[in-house]
Amino acid sequence: MLATAQHTLDRWLYLNPDAYKIPHHIQQCIDVLERQRKARNYQPDTSNRYELAELQETLEEESTDRAKRREAEHALADYIRDIATQAGRSDLIKISNRLSSCRMSGTIGIKPGGGHVVAWDYKCGLVRLCPDESREEQQRLTDFYLPAMMDFTKASAHHRIFYSVLTLHNFRPGNLKTAKQYLFDKFKDFMNETVDVCPVVYEHGVVKPTRARKQKLWPQIKGAFVVQEDPLSAGDDWNVHLNVFFLVKGEFNFKKLRECWGANVHVQQVKGKELEIRQALMEAIKYSAQIVPEKSLEKANDSSQAPAMTQWSSTRWQEWWDAQQGFRRTRAYGCLYALHGKRWNAADFNDRSEWCRVAGAPQELVKLDWKEIGQGMKKKDRERLRVKLRKAMVFGEAVDMQAVEWVGSMKFGSEGSYRVDLIPGDNFSGRSSKMDNFSRFREPAPPN
């Protein structure tokens, strides 16, 4: 378990009595402690009691699923800790600790414009392992790519989106890293494949010889968004495959697609409005590897079901984890490639100015094309500047934590228990007696 904010702060102050600058991770601890102090001292007035009651109910509803995710994450943390101990890998001990400490407690706040926020004391940032970090990654990628996909479909009646699962055979243990790269290389070749075309030209009623020219095999595919998945199969080999959204103008021949890919791939048109397309994206982006086994005895005994991650052997899990390092599982092609730059270049003065303000970047950048931003700077500084602008484009202005009213806290315990603490003061009936407060403690549900 990672040290608490107070312990981390005390230890740093003890070791650095003469420090004149506070490092970022210590400032985070100070912020956590300050939010907790404000929540403890919060005194509501009569105008917001019902708001707090509604917030209490909302958080309780959300916390049931959150508690289940915490339980699964802790099971995975224990599993990884066992692997780390057996294999003598200190890097995996750190991963286990991060999972164990993730989102176990946080401070509840009411934002200035309405709505609530939970400022977690610690988040692990492990999008490939943590259920909540994975959900945030789903949302982020969907929010970024969906507008461009919707713009494409609205531009012409001939524009459509197709979803396909591209796979080959399963890959043997020991070959996962190679397989992951191979599948993306194969897809890149598929997108760039060309054929020789000889245009027919008539002159005085006679066919005139012409020189062959190269043409893309799939000129109707204008863009693609690709997500790779690589779970362990029931046969103890790697089921590496690509979830692909094709942006197509005109005809899309399914038979030709299967022939060119070399396998009987799944393909279907994504119909519906923005909500349906959003749901399809969210489903494709989520990680397919289940963390813990199904509680249903019927499913748990089904030998055709792929094993949950905590059922993998130590060797398989280490191979899987090592293969993820430095590897991008989501990629974009064609009209979706380098979308940040395209969005910047298409934006007007006001949008660019707002993004610069949010990113804390110089306003002079509004006059530049994306490729001109950061020219003359060191590569590291240029990328840091562009990352800030990308975040501003995707997320907009961050919540001003200093303006949030901190009103309570929430904590998660072992085996699915949780506690939501809001402090409303007097009850709503007008009686002078105090309520126990809006605290609830949920015991875990009995096992199935």
C-alpha positions in Angstrom: 0.0 0.0 0.0 1.3 3.4 -0.9 1.9 5.9 1.9 -0.9 8.3 2.8 -0.6 11.9 1.8 0.1 13.0 5.4 2.8 10.4 5.8 4.4 11.3 2.5 4.4 15.0 3.4 5.8 14.4 6.8 8.6 12.3 5.5 9.5 14.8 2.8 9.6 17.6 5.3 11.9 15.6 7.6 14.3 14.7 4.8 14.2 18.2 3.2 14.2 20.7 6.1 16.0 23.4 4.0 14.0 22.9 0.8 12.9 26.1 -0.9 10.8 24.5 -3.7 8.0 22.0 -3.3 8.1 19.2 -5.9 4.9 18.3 -7.8 4.2 15.0 -6.0 4.4 16.8 -2.6 2.2 19.6 -3.8 -0.4 16.9 -4.7 -0.2 15.6 -1.1 -0.8 19.2 0.2 -3.8 19.6 -2.1 -5.3 16.3 -0.9 -4.9 17.3 2.8 -6.4 20.8 2.1 -9.4 19.3 0.3 -10.0 16.9 3.2 -9.7 19.7 5.8 -12.3 21.8 3.9 -14.7 18.9 3.7 -14.4 18.2 7.4 -15.2 21.8 8.2 -18.0 22.2 5.7 -21.2 23.7 7.2 -24.2 23.5 4.8 -27.0 26.0 4.8 -30.7 25.5 4.3 -30.4 26.3 0.6 -28.4 23.3 -0.4 -29.7 20.5 1.8 -31.8 18.9 -0.9 -28.9 19.2 -3.3 -26.8 17.3 -0.9 -29.5 14.7 -0.5 -29.7 14.1 -4.2 -25.9 14.0 -4.5 -25.9 11.4 -1.7 -28.3 9.2 -3.6 -26.4 9.6 -6.9 -23.0 8.7 -5.3 -24.6 5.7 -3.5 -25.9 4.4 -6.8 -22.5 4.9 -8.5 -20.6 3.4 -5.6 -22.1 -0.1 -5.9 -20.4 -0.6 -9.3 -17.3 1.2 -8.1 -17.0 -1.1 -5.2 -17.2 -4.1 -7.5 -14.4 -2.6 -9.7 -12.3 -2.0 -6.6 -12.8 -5.6 -5.5 -11.7 -6.9 -8.9 -8.7 -4.5 -9.0 -7.5 -5.7 -5.6 -7.8 -9.3 -6.7 -5.6 -8.4 -9.7 -3.2 -6.6 -7.4 -2.8 -9.6 -5.2 -2.3 -11.8 -8.3 0.4 -9.6 -9.7 2.1 -9.3 -6.3 2.4 -13.2 -6.2 3.9 -13.2 -9.7 6.4 -10.4 -8.7 7.4 -12.4 -5.6 8.0 -15.6 -7.5 9.8 -13.9 -10.4 11.8 -11.5 -8.3 10.5 -8.5 -10.3 10.4 -5.2 -8.3 8.7 -3.4 -11.1 5.6 -5.6 -10.7 5.6 -4.9 -7.0 5.2 -1.2 -7.8 2.4 -2.0 -10.2 0.6 -4.1 -7.6 0.9 -1.3 -5.0 -0.5 1.3 -7.5 -3.5 -0.9 -8.2 -4.1 -1.5 -4.5 -4.2 2.2 -3.7 -6.2 3.4 -6.7 -9.4 5.4 -5.9 -9.8 4.0 -2.4 -10.7 7.4 -1.0 -11.6 10.8 -2.3 -13.2 14.2 -1.5 -16.6 15.1 -2.8 -17.1 18.6 -4.2 -19.7 20.7 -5.8 -18.5 22.6 -8.9 -19.2 26.3 -9.4 -21.5 25.8 -12.3 -23.3 22.8 -10.8 -22.7 19.1 -10.8 -20.2 17.2 -8.6 -16.7 16.0 -8.8 -14.8 13.4 -6.8 -11.1 14.3 -6.3 -9.5 10.9 -5.7 -6.6 10.9 -3.3 -4.7 8.6 -5.7 -5.3 7.3 -9.2 -3.0 4.6 -10.6 -3.0 5.6 -14.3 -2.8 2.0 -15.5 -5.3 2.0 -18.3 -4.5 -1.6 -19.3 -5.2 -3.0 -15.9 -7.5 -0.7 -13.8 -11.2 -0.9 -14.7 -11.8 2.8 -13.9 -8.7 4.1 -15.7 -9.8 2.0 -18.7 -13.3 3.5 -18.6 -11.8 7.0 -18.7 -9.6 6.0 -21.6 -12.7 4.7 -23.4 -14.5 8.0 -22.9 -11.5 10.2 -23.8 -10.9 8.4 -27.1 -14.6 8.3 -28.0 -15.0 12.0 -27.3 -12.0 12.8 -29.5 -12.7 10.7 -32.6 -16.5 10.6 -32.6 -17.0 14.2 -33.8 -14.7 13.7 -36.8 -16.6 10.4 -37.6 -19.9 12.2 -37.4 -18.7 15.0 -39.6 -17.7 12.4 -42.2 -21.1 10.7 -42.3 -22.9 14.0 -42.5 -20.8 15.3 -45.4 -22.4 13.0 -48.0 -25.2 10.5 -48.4 -22.5 8.1 -49.8 -20.4 8.2 -46.6 -20.9 5.3 -44.3 -19.1 3.7 -41.3 -18.4 -0.1 -41.2 -17.2 -2.0 -38.2 -15.0 -5.1 -38.7 -13.0 -7.5 -36.6 -9.8 -8.5 -38.4 -8.0 -11.5 -37.1 -5.9 -14.4 -38.4 -5.0 -17.6 -36.5 -4.2 -17.4 -32.8 -0.5 -17.0 -32.0 1.6 -19.3 -29.9 2.9 -18.4 -26.4 6.2 -16.6 -26.7 5.2 -14.8 -29.9 2.8 -12.1 -28.5 5.0 -9.1 -29.0 5.9 -10.1 -32.6 2.2 -10.9 -33.3 1.0 -7.5 -32.1 3.4 -5.6 -34.4 2.8 -8.1 -37.3 -1.0 -7.4 -37.2 -0.6 -3.7 -37.4 2.0 -4.0 -40.1 -0.4 -6.2 -42.1 -3.1 -3.6 -41.7 -0.9 -0.8 -42.8 0.0 -2.8 -46.0 -3.7 -3.5 -46.5 -4.5 0.2 -46.4 -1.6 1.2 -48.7 -1.9 -1.7 -51.2 -2.0 -0.6 -54.8 -2.9 -2.2 -58.2 -1.8 -1.4 -61.7 -4.6 0.3 -63.7 -4.5 0.8 -67.5 -7.1 3.4 -68.5 -8.8 2.6 -71.8 -8.4 5.5 -74.3 -10.0 5.5 -77.7 -8.6 7.5 -80.6 -10.5 7.5 -83.9 -12.4 4.5 -82.7 -9.3 2.5 -82.0 -7.9 1.7 -78.5 -4.8 3.6 -77.9 -2.0 2.0 -75.8 -1.5 3.7 -72.4 0.9 3.3 -69.6 -0.2 1.5 -66.4 -0.4 3.6 -63.3 -0.7 2.8 -59.7 -4.0 3.1 -57.9 -5.0 2.3 -54.3 -6.8 -1.0 -54.0 -9.2 0.6 -51.5 -9.7 4.2 -52.7 -13.1 4.2 -51.2 -11.7 3.8 -47.6 -11.1 7.4 -46.6 -10.1 6.7 -43.0 -9.9 4.1 -40.2 -9.8 3.9 -36.5 -8.2 0.7 -35.1 -8.1 -0.8 -31.7 -6.0 -3.9 -31.0 -6.9 -6.6 -28.5 -4.8 -9.5 -27.3 -6.5 -11.7 -24.7 -5.4 -15.2 -23.8 -7.8 -17.8 -25.4 -9.3 -20.9 -23.9 -6.7 -22.8 -25.8 -3.8 -21.1 -24.0 -2.7 -19.1 -27.0 -3.0 -15.4 -28.0 -6.2 -14.2 -29.7 -4.7 -11.0 -31.3 -7.2 -9.1 -33.4 -8.1 -5.6 -34.6 -11.4 -3.8 -34.1 -11.6 -1.5 -37.0 -14.0 1.3 -37.9 -13.8 2.0 -41.7 -14.9 5.4 -43.0 -16.1 4.5 -46.6 -17.2 6.6 -49.5 -19.3 4.5 -51.9 -19.3 0.8 -52.3 -17.7 -1.6 -49.8 -17.3 -5.1 -51.0 -17.3 -7.5 -48.0 -16.2 -10.5 -50.1 -13.2 -8.5 -51.5 -12.3 -7.4 -47.9 -12.1 -11.0 -46.7 -10.1 -12.1 -49.7 -7.6 -9.3 -49.4 -7.2 -9.8 -45.6 -6.9 -13.6 -46.0 -9.4 -14.6 -43.4 -13.2 -14.8 -42.8 -13.5 -11.5 -41.0 -16.6 -10.1 -39.4 -17.9 -6.9 -41.0 -21.1 -4.9 -40.6 -22.4 -1.3 -41.2 -22.7 0.9 -38.2 -26.2 2.4 -38.5 -28.0 4.8 -36.3 -27.4 8.3 -34.9 -24.6 9.6 -32.8 -25.6 7.7 -29.7 -25.5 4.3 -31.5 -22.1 5.1 -33.0 -20.8 6.3 -29.6 -21.9 3.0 -28.0 -20.2 1.0 -30.8 -16.9 2.9 -30.3 -17.1 2.4 -26.5 -17.6 -1.3 -26.9 -14.7 -1.6 -29.3 -12.3 0.4 -27.2 -12.8 -1.4 -23.9 -10.3 -4.1 -22.9 -11.5 -7.6 -23.7 -9.5 -9.4 -21.1 -11.7 -10.1 -18.1 -9.9 -9.4 -14.8 -11.5 -12.0 -12.4 -13.6 -15.1 -13.2 -17.3 -15.1 -13.6 -19.1 -15.7 -10.3 -21.7 -17.8 -12.0 -20.8 -21.5 -11.5 -22.1 -22.4 -15.0 -19.8 -19.9 -16.7 -16.9 -20.6 -14.4 -17.0 -24.3 -15.4 -17.4 -23.6 -19.1 -14.1 -24.8 -20.7 -14.8 -22.9 -23.9 -14.7 -19.5 -22.0 -11.4 -17.6 -22.2 -9.8 -17.5 -18.8 -9.9 -14.4 -16.7 -6.6 -12.6 -16.2 -6.2 -13.8 -12.7 -6.4 -17.3 -14.0 -3.4 -16.9 -16.4 -0.2 -18.6 -15.6 2.7 -16.4 -14.3 4.6 -16.9 -17.6 1.6 -15.9 -19.8 0.9 -12.7 -17.7 4.5 -11.6 -17.7 4.6 -12.1 -21.5 1.4 -10.1 -21.9 2.5 -7.2 -19.7 5.9 -6.9 -21.2 4.4 -6.9 -24.7 2.3 -3.9 -23.8 5.2 -1.6 -22.9 5.8 1.1 -25.4 3.1 -0.2 -27.7 0.1 1.9 -29.0 -3.0 -0.2 -29.2 -5.1 2.5 -30.8 -4.2 4.0 -34.2 -5.8 6.2 -36.8 -5.4 6.3 -40.6 -6.5 8.5 -43.5 -8.8 11.4 -42.6 -8.6 10.4 -38.9 -4.8 10.5 -38.8 -3.1 13.4 -37.0 -6.5 14.7 -36.1 -5.2 17.3 -33.6 -3.4 19.1 -36.3 -6.3 19.0 -38.7 -8.7 20.2 -36.0 -6.3 23.1 -35.2 -5.9 24.1 -38.8 -9.6 24.1 -39.4 -10.4 26.1 -36.3 -11.2 29.8 -36.3 -9.4 32.5 -34.3 -11.7 32.3 -31.3 -11.3 28.5 -30.9 -7.5 28.7 -31.2 -7.3 31.5 -28.8 -9.4 29.6 -26.2 -7.2 26.5 -26.6 -4.1 28.6 -26.0 -5.6 30.2 -22.9 -6.6 26.8 -21.5 -3.2 25.3 -22.3 -1.3 28.3 -20.9 0.3 28.8 -24.3 1.3 32.1 -26.0 -1.6 33.7 -27.9 0.8 34.3 -30.8 0.3 30.7 -31.7 -3.2 31.4 -33.1 -1.5 32.7 -36.3 0.4 29.5 -37.0 -0.5 26.2 -38.7 -0.1 23.1 -36.5 3.2 22.0 -38.1 4.7 25.5 -37.4 4.0 25.3 -33.7 7.2 24.8 -31.7 9.5 25.2 -34.7 13.0 26.3 -33.4 12.3 24.8 -30.0 14.0 21.7 -28.6 12.1 18.5 -29.5 11.2 17.9 -25.8 9.9 21.4 -25.3 8.0 21.4 -28.6 6.2 18.1 -27.8 5.4 19.4 -24.3 3.7 22.4 -25.8 1.8 20.4 -28.3 0.6 18.0 -25.6 -0.8 20.9 -23.6 -2.7 22.1 -26.7 -4.0 18.6 -27.5 -5.4 18.3 -24.0 -7.0 21.7 -24.3 -8.7 20.6 -27.6 -9.9 17.3 -26.2 -10.8 18.1 -22.6 -11.4 21.9 -22.7 -10.9 23.9 -19.6 -10.2 21.8 -16.5 -12.2 22.2 -13.4 -10.8 24.9 -11.1 -10.3 22.9 -8.0 -9.9 26.1 -6.0 -13.4 27.1 -6.8 -15.0 23.8 -5.9 -16.9 23.6 -2.6 -15.7 20.5 -0.8 -18.6 18.9 1.0 -17.8 15.4 2.0 -15.8 12.2 1.3 -16.1 8.7 0.2 -14.0 5.6 1.0 -13.9 2.0 -0.1 -13.1 -1.0 2.1 -12.5 -4.6 1.6 -14.8 -7.1 -0.1 -17.1 -4.6 -1.8 -17.8 -2.3 1.2 -18.0 1.5 0.8 -18.9 4.6 2.7 -20.2 7.9 1.4 -20.0 10.8 3.9 -21.9 14.1 3.4 -22.5 16.5 6.2 -25.9 18.2 6.0 -26.4 19.3 9.6 -30.0 19.5 10.7 -32.5 17.2 9.1 -35.1 18.3 6.5 -38.2 18.0 8.8 -37.3 21.1 10.7 -36.8 19.3 14.0 -33.9 20.6 16.1 -32.3 17.2 16.6 -29.3 16.3 14.5 -29.3 13.5 12.0 -26.6 10.9 12.0 -25.5 12.7 8.8 -25.7 11.4 5.3 -23.3 8.6 6.0 -24.1 5.2 4.6 -22.0 2.0 5.0 -22.8 -0.8 2.6 -21.9 -4.3 3.5 -20.8 -6.6 0.6 -23.6 -8.6 -1.0 -23.7 -12.3 -0.1 -21.8 -14.6 -2.6 -23.8 -16.0 -5.4 
